[in-house]
Amino acid sequence: MQTTFPPPLSVGSRVWTGNGYRDHGPLDGPKIDIAPNTGGAIIRTERPYYTIDTVLYTVQWDNGQVSKHYSNGLFCIGRYQTRSEFEAAINVTGPAELTLGPQGGFRHVKIALEYDGHPQDVEIYDRGLWFGCLEALAKNHGAAINIIGLPAKTRKKRST
C-alpha cells in the first residue's frame, strides 16, 4: 500500500479524469472520447523516445476503453476507486504555505496533512493538484493559507 502523498503514477495506480478527453489519441488516429468523471488504472508504461525521459502511461478506463497519456494529463488517485474516496483519505492537519512568483503565478505549496492515516509534511509543485483539490480541502478543514510572494529580480544597470 502506497502511503506517500501525492501518490506516484505507476503500474496499478488508479487515475481520474474530471473533464474527460475528447478526440484523444495520436495525430494519425485512432481517436477516442473518454467521458468526464471516469476512473481507470495504469496498466503499462513505456518510453517512446530514447532521447527524452518522458513516460507514456497506458490507462485501462473503467468503461473498458484504453488510451495513452503523458503524466501532465493524469490525476493519480492512488488505490482509490473514485476521486471523492481519494479526497476523503486526505486530512489537512496544519497551515499551508503557498509560494507565488513575482507575477502571481503558482510556484509550490508546503502543507501538513494525513494521507490514508499517515501524517506527513509535503511540498507540492503540481498547480492542478493544489488548485483543483488541496486548496478546497485546506479551506474546508479551516487551515490557514499563508501566501509568500517572491520579489521580482532587480535589473542590472548597463554601463554605457
N, C-alpha and C positions, 0 to 999 in steps of 0.2 A: 504494500500500500504506500503510495507516494504522499508524503505529508508536507513537502516544501511548497511554498507559495511564491509566485504562481506556479501551477502545475506545468511541467515541461511537455512539449509536443514530442511524443514518442509512439512507437507502435503499441497499440492497445489503449492509448489515451482517447477520451471522448472529446468531441468538439461540438460547437453550437454555432448556428448562423441565425442571427436575428432578422436580417433583411433578406435572406435568401440569395441566390445567384441566378441571374437572368442571362441566357445565352453564354453560358460558361464553357470554356474549352479552348483547345488550341486554335490558332488562326485558320488552319486548314480543316477544322472540324474533327470529330463531330461535336456539336454544341448541345448542352442540356440546360434545363431550368430546374433549380432546386428551390422548393417552397420556403418561405420565411418560417422562422421558429422551428427549425429541424435540427435534430441531433444526429451524430454519426460517430464512427470510430476510425482511427487511423489504422490502416491495415498494412501499409508498406511505405518505405521511404526510399528515395533514390537521389543521386547527384547527377543530373543530366549533363552537366558541363564540367569537365575535368579541371578547368582553369578557374572556376568560380566555386566558392564554398556554399552556395545556395542549395538548400534541400527542398525537394519536391515531395509533398505528402499525398498519398493516395487515401481517400476517405470513402468508406462504405457508409452511406447515409441510411438512416433507419427505414426509409421508404424503399430501399434496395438499390438506389442509384449509386454509381461510383464516379468520382471525379478527382482531379489532381489540383493541388493548391500549394502556393508558397506560404511560409509561416505568417507573413503580414496579413494574409486573408483569413486566418483561422483564429477562433476564440476557444482556447482549451478550457474544458470544464472538469478535467481530471477523470475521476472514476464515476462521476455523477451522470444520471440519465438525462436530466434537464438543467437548464440554466438556473431555474428557481431553486432546485436542490443544491446546486453549486453555491449560489449566493447564501442559502441558509446555513451552509457549513462555514461561512466567514463571520467572525465576530470581531469588530473593531474594538480594541481594548485601550487605545491611547490616542493622543493627538496626532494629526497628520502634519507634516512639514512639506509644503508644496513649493517647489522652486520653479520660477518663471524666468525666461530670458529677458533681455533689455527691451524687447518689443512686446512682451507679454506672452510669448509662446511657452508651451509646456516643456520643461527640461526633465524633471523627475519628481517623485514624491517618496518620502520616508514615512512609514506608518507602522504602528504596533497592532498586531491582530492575532487572533486564534484562527487557524485553518484546520478543520477537521479535528478540533480539540487540542491542537498543538500550538502553543504560544510562540510567536516569532516577530522579530523586527525585520521588515523588508524594505527594500528600495526598488521602486517600480519605474522603469523607463518607457513603458508602453502607455502612450497617451490614451488610446482607446480603452484600456483596462481601467485607467483612473476615471476618465470622464464618463465612460459607459457603464461602470459597475461600482468601483470602490468609493467614488465621491458621494454617491447617494447613500451607500451603506454607512459611511462615516457620519454623514448628516443625520441619518435615521438613528444611529447609536448615540447621538449627541456629542460626538468627538469634535474638538476644536480643530480648525484647519488654519494653520499658520502659513502665511504666504511670504515667501522670500523672493524679492525681485533682484535679479542680477543687474548691476550697473552697466551702462554702455561703455565700451572701451574708449579711452581718450585718444584723440587723433594726435599723431606726432606732427609738429610743425615742420614744414620743409624749409630747408635753408636755401636762400637764393644767391 
